[in-house]
Every structure is written in structure tokens, then in C-alpha cells.
Amino acid sequence: MIIFKNQFGLVRSGWLIFLASIMLIVFQVLFSLPGVFLHRKIFDPGYYPWIELFMNGGGVIGAIMSSLLVWKYINKKKIVTLGLELNSLSMKDFGFGLFLGGAMMTLIFFVLLVTGQLSLKGSLFAPDLSIYSFTFLLLFIAVGFSEEIFFRGYIMKTMEDRHNSKWLLYVMSALIFSLFHGMNPNVSVFGLINIGLVGLLFSYMYDATKSLWMPIGYHITWNYFQGNVFGFPVSGTDPHGLYQITTENSAKLFTGGDFGPEGGLLATLFIIVGGFATNMYCKKRGSSSYESKH
């Protein structure tokens, strides 16, 4: 039937993405249940960060497993073809992504600080290291892999294999990425627009390098620097930063308020700056890779 298959006789990408999305949610819930049980039964605050890691991290690991299983057994493709090849170039891309994500969030922090839209409690030279600094690093590494494998790798490759146009790959990946974040606390319309915009940036990184490593790197440090270094909410979730900050209520247009910087105009600007930086890197990367082969 034409509703299920395209003109090439292949199952339409929409059905596969819908199935993969349902499985992702189911796996997330199932794998987070042990952590949820411990969270409810153990009340010693000293154990809380590890229980939170077990709970949230379990769900993220479940999501990774779900995406890889669907890709291998439903799409019938090798996992490495998602864009997870390991070589010197992909590790260079990963390093650039790590740098760029951290740099963009650092610039957002200092612009808000210098312009007085953000106040810092304590000294910039006396960060408050805690167990959260380590546990949430592990969590955000897992989140970076999980979300990029599904929203960029699975969705874009599934659509590409079914001969969808490139613009549709970008738009659908970013749109579904944004919609999934619509379930986050303190969500705002502007926040979802920025999530979609950074989704377009991740899609460009993936398409330009044919690899997931750059968007994974950017995703990890963008989240980690946002919440666990500078103390902003991360897509509406509570932070545990090296610094404690307060933002001006009158400056929500720029700070994003309770949703965090992703809900503010400043993030919009630096996501676009990140796009230009990525383009410059990829042009140099392309010429370097050509020269290394000749």
C-alpha cells in the first residue's frame, strides 16, 4: 500500500521513525525503573547524586540501546554506518565539537555577566567542586551520544536511505528533536525554537562531516558547561554548577529564565555563530583531508 511504502518499494521513513520513537520511550522508562525505585527507597542525601545518575543515566543507556537495536534489526544496517566510525579525522571532529560547545556557552555566560544580566555568588576563581561535577559529566556524555545517535544518526540516515530531500532531513531531525524537548519542565516557545535551531546546527555538522562525532562533542560540552560549570538550567532542568548564579527577571529575553540560556536570544545568536565556525572548520577539514590523500 502506498501509505506504507514509497515509490521505491521501501517502508516509508515516517513509520520507521515512529516505531523507533516508541521503542526509545519504552526503553528509557524500563531502564530508569531501578533508579526510580532506589530514589524512592533511599533518602540519604549523600547518595542522591549517584542514584540520580543511576535513574537518569539508566534511561539514557536504554535510549542508546533502543536506537542501535532498531538500526541493526529493523533497518538491517551496520551500527557503524550511523556515523560512528573511529579514525583520526573523526576524533579531530570530536575535539572541535567539544571545544565549540564549551566556548559558545562560556561566551554566553560572560556576556550576561559583563552586561549585568547575571550575578555571580562568590568568586569566579573559587569554583565549588562537588560529586555532581563528576556524576553529571558522565550523564551528559551519555546524553550527547544518545540524542545524536537517534535524532541525527537514526532519523537522518533512515530518511536519506529512503531518498528524501536533504532539506527535509534537516527539518524533520530538528523538529522532532525540539518536540521531544517539549516534555521538559519550564519549557517555553522560544526555548523550543532554539532547540530546533541547534538541532539544525547538529544536522549540518553531521551532514558536512558524515560523522556523529562533532555534534556529539558539541552536545556534551554545551550541556555540561551550561548546567554543571556555569549553573544555568539545562533545557528547564535543575543545575548543579561550579558556580551559583542569579539572573535578572527583566532580562529573561536574553537569559531564558527558568528554561536556561536555550530559551534566550543570546543563545540564538551564538548558535548562529557556531554555525559559521563549523562552516569555516569544515572547509579547512575538507582541504586538509584532500591534501592528505594526494
PEGIBEL-V937815 format. One line per field, one symbol per residue. psi: psi as a letter, one per 20 degrees, with the letter a starting at -180 (. if undefined). A space follows every 10 residues. Layout:
psi->???
This chain:
psi->qhhhqaijjq pqhggghggh gghggghggg iigghgghhh hpjohhighh ghgggghghg hgggggghgg gghgilqphh iikkporhgh hggggggggg gggghggggh ghghjjippp oaqhjmqnpr hhhghhgggh gggggghhgg hffgghhghg hkkqqghhgg ghghghgghh iiiqqkqqgh ghghghghhh ghggggghik qihghggggg hggghggigi kqqokiqqrm rhqpqqqphi khhhhiciir hijrhhhggh ggghgghggg ghghgghghg hhi.
